[in-house]
């Protein structure tokens, strides 16, 4: 041995140049620490202290011979490229001689050009043993989750040598819907900020990007049917819009990461910016007998409103491939409707009396029917259910109000009525407070509402909301991560296995450093340091 | 006129190519909006709607013929370069033909190689009139403040043409000490993150960087007298330390921006990390009659402690040119001292009885005396005064505890005792809450304590603290800015002129966009947008 080879670790660097098999033995003897874990925690995972070194020039992703997906599969080809660079930062590709460590990927379905959807299977099986890895999944989406897990199993020792423990994992998500809402109306988020979020979502196994794309303050979606909406409703018609190209870029970027894009066009409230580009869409408010010059929610009594919404939703249903469309329906103020004499006359005519929630129901039912006719599933905020509107049973309801036990009783009632529900109330992470508020997000028990087994099955997931009052690209990443990671584990992992906050603390601290290493501006959990600090200043 | 010249604004772009004077008239006729203001607000400022266009290729900074500072003055030469790029983003230099707009700078003192200090004059006079600018100041530090103001007066119209209003400003700071504390112990902040903070400080006219460089969790300062302190006390001896070169880089970067660097070596508490590299420095805690293996504050009864502190403070006084050294003195826990039999014996011997605050006083008095002997002024946290320690009258005390009226009565008592005070209690901006908490920081009335005129004069300023429990380079900038800007205006500007929160809101919103344009990740104040959003993803 050379003089440089006086301890085993230094030696390893040289030995691996000669024979991988020899170094296995060396490292196993040396007894290095096991992997620090995967976030979110897999359902079943066993590891031994046996480890295999990984070297950038002797590592390869491979399709199994009997895999339905083969080279040319966009989702996996791209993922192999990405994960190579994530596992070996600074490298985009290596060489692969005969003695390489191969992660062999085997997918049952060869569908590579579709979109992830509400029923997509994300389960996978991962085995790292005998100097190679095997990843099996039903779909490419499951394979993506397995690749993420594999990348997190890779550790680096003090001499910067990469290694992976002998590991066996059987994994699947607890809930099918695991989303993050970004609000691009209160502040415009440039496309790179959205893509960065999609990256971090994939690292956390989130699978739905809920794009709250328009709202009162601005309408950045550039519609080809109604270009005036963004021309007159965006903060700026050129610099603060999402063109069709932008939208397609986001959808494709998300698809390659197994993430659905759920567009929200919230109405009849939260539509002030729509009025700029679509005359007569909003209700003119009155002061006494004369219009005050201000506008309220969408005007629900005009045929033109429904003609407009039909065309707009038709466009949305074409542009966004997902089977869900979020129609909003939250926080409709009745003040303006009440002030308007035409609206009041319509109420009389329809026999609604003074109950404006019936008028709201009338509107919502109409646009839900439009959406159903487009073969899309409607998602709505809980308000619509609270106002007892008649909505098809396959509607998905998003619970956002209150704290337990209030949201539990809401979930009970909704699922009893046969609706599928999503929980977001405890994950409004735009709200901040001093200290480790990830603990509250982590401690949520999404299924602790009263109900039958059938009802529990109707609880299909949840999402983190990052409303935009105080958030834009300057602070988005640091505010979202790693706090959203707490929700990610709650939505993916087994609740009993992840009940300890102190164990989660250690793992989250490590995982946060991994995010930072990957360029995600995830803020610190508490006092400490990362081996590789954020430097992208 | 060409076909492109059908409206005045488009035309202007062409006309300015021919004659600056002609375009003056055009713009004045066109009636463009006045400047949106300067942050922090100057003491006296008058503006008219008369404006002058600025063009990157016809703009120059000049030394006045009778200025004491002339080309070669490091502080101003560098500042001219910086502000050129800040005024004309994307350009680092222009040409300057005979018809250029010149900002002529006239400084009374030619001292360019010194450091800003506690008595530095920062007043300046700025006149923009007749197509040129005049900036007068006693010192280069005042000239820096004037350059910042000038750069903020420059606006851009919808056609991206830069212009400046006719303006006259007489300006000076309300308080001489306007600081920001960064904590590089709880999380290590890479030097570029510190420099970015210094940039933003200069934009806000802050003039003291309080470097809380070491504390319990880590000792990143690489001492040449005691290299073990960081070798054994830093998070990592190579990657998480400030070398002497780093420190000099920070000090010089700060100097060029008129910012003092106030180092804090907090003791006798908050010193856990010191113990790793300096045996016998910390007090061994006892469990019953035997050492428990844990350590408490610095051991105040050993001669070796004072020998060590003398050497360390001597080094610090050489490395850091500022006349102040912050000695800490906060939150000393007596539990460990009480447990230690040698300490108890010493208490008896000194006649302190059971009053451990006397022991603390003994220690503090010793290190203050060491510091005084080094011709430095000691700064201490308020705890030292609260414990009635005998400290020289020229000590500066930092008020950090409580809310009004508690901190007012503290300031009353301190100034009555003849001490100079600094206020930080209302500006612990590491603490966050949801919403516009800049309003609380802005509403502080630093002089509203009971006291004579003489006492009020002893209130010399304040600082924003950004403690590092939850802060590192990932979230530092967004958490600090623009919330610290609220304190900046309170410390610089006239209180009566800046009493309106709603006016401040509009100005702060604009100023925040200016910070973003300059690459500072300042978070949004509320719903809205910047013409140039943050894109440095």
Boltz contact constraints between the chains, C-beta under 6 A:
constraints:
  - contact:
      token1: [A, 186]
      token2: [B, 527]
      max_distance: 6.0
  - contact:
      token1: [A, 187]
      token2: [B, 524]
      max_distance: 6.0
  - contact:
      token1: [A, 188]
      token2: [B, 529]
      max_distance: 6.0
  - contact:
      token1: [A, 190]
      token2: [B, 533]
      max_distance: 6.0
  - contact:
      token1: [A, 190]
      token2: [B, 535]
      max_distance: 6.0
  - contact:
      token1: [A, 192]
      token2: [B, 537]
      max_distance: 6.0
  - contact:
      token1: [A, 193]
      token2: [B, 537]
      max_distance: 6.0
  - contact:
      token1: [A, 196]
      token2: [B, 537]
      max_distance: 6.0
  - contact:
      token1: [A, 217]
      token2: [B, 527]
      max_distance: 6.0
  - contact:
      token1: [A, 235]
      token2: [B, 529]
      max_distance: 6.0
  - contact:
      token1: [A, 240]
      token2: [B, 529]
      max_distance: 6.0
  - contact:
      token1: [A, 431]
      token2: [B, 434]
      max_distance: 6.0
  - contact:
      token1: [A, 432]
      token2: [B, 432]
      max_distance: 6.0
  - contact:
      token1: [A, 432]
      token2: [B, 434]
      max_distance: 6.0
  - contact:
      token1: [A, 434]
      token2: [B, 431]
      max_distance: 6.0
  - contact:
      token1: [A, 434]
      token2: [B, 432]
      max_distance: 6.0
  - contact:
      token1: [A, 469]
      token2: [B, 527]
      max_distance: 6.0
  - contact:
      token1: [A, 470]
      token2: [B, 524]
      max_distance: 6.0
  - contact:
      token1: [A, 472]
      token2: [B, 524]
      max_distance: 6.0
  - contact:
      token1: [A, 473]
      token2: [B, 534]
      max_distance: 6.0
  - contact:
      token1: [A, 474]
      token2: [B, 478]
      max_distance: 6.0
  - contact:
      token1: [A, 474]
      token2: [B, 521]
      max_distance: 6.0
  - contact:
      token1: [A, 474]
      token2: [B, 523]
      max_distance: 6.0
  - contact:
      token1: [A, 474]
      token2: [B, 534]
      max_distance: 6.0
  - contact:
      token1: [A, 475]
      token2: [B, 478]
      max_distance: 6.0
  - contact:
      token1: [A, 475]
      token2: [B, 523]
      max_distance: 6.0
  - contact:
      token1: [A, 478]
      token2: [B, 474]
      max_distance: 6.0
  - contact:
      token1: [A, 478]
      token2: [B, 475]
      max_distance: 6.0
  - contact:
      token1: [A, 478]
      token2: [B, 478]
      max_distance: 6.0
  - contact:
      token1: [A, 521]
      token2: [B, 474]
      max_distance: 6.0
  - contact:
      token1: [A, 523]
      token2: [B, 474]
      max_distance: 6.0
  - contact:
      token1: [A, 523]
      token2: [B, 475]
      max_distance: 6.0
  - contact:
      token1: [A, 524]
      token2: [B, 187]
      max_distance: 6.0
  - contact:
      token1: [A, 524]
      token2: [B, 470]
      max_distance: 6.0
  - contact:
      token1: [A, 524]
      token2: [B, 472]
      max_distance: 6.0
  - contact:
      token1: [A, 527]
      token2: [B, 186]
      max_distance: 6.0
  - contact:
      token1: [A, 527]
      token2: [B, 217]
      max_distance: 6.0
  - contact:
      token1: [A, 527]
      token2: [B, 469]
      max_distance: 6.0
  - contact:
      token1: [A, 529]
      token2: [B, 188]
      max_distance: 6.0
  - contact:
      token1: [A, 529]
      token2: [B, 235]
      max_distance: 6.0
  - contact:
      token1: [A, 529]
      token2: [B, 240]
      max_distance: 6.0
  - contact:
      token1: [A, 533]
      token2: [B, 190]
      max_distance: 6.0
  - contact:
      token1: [A, 534]
      token2: [B, 473]
      max_distance: 6.0
  - contact:
      token1: [A, 534]
      token2: [B, 474]
      max_distance: 6.0
  - contact:
      token1: [A, 535]
      token2: [B, 190]
      max_distance: 6.0
  - contact:
      token1: [A, 537]
      token2: [B, 192]
      max_distance: 6.0
  - contact:
      token1: [A, 537]
      token2: [B, 193]
      max_distance: 6.0
  - contact:
      token1: [A, 537]
      token2: [B, 196]
      max_distance: 6.0
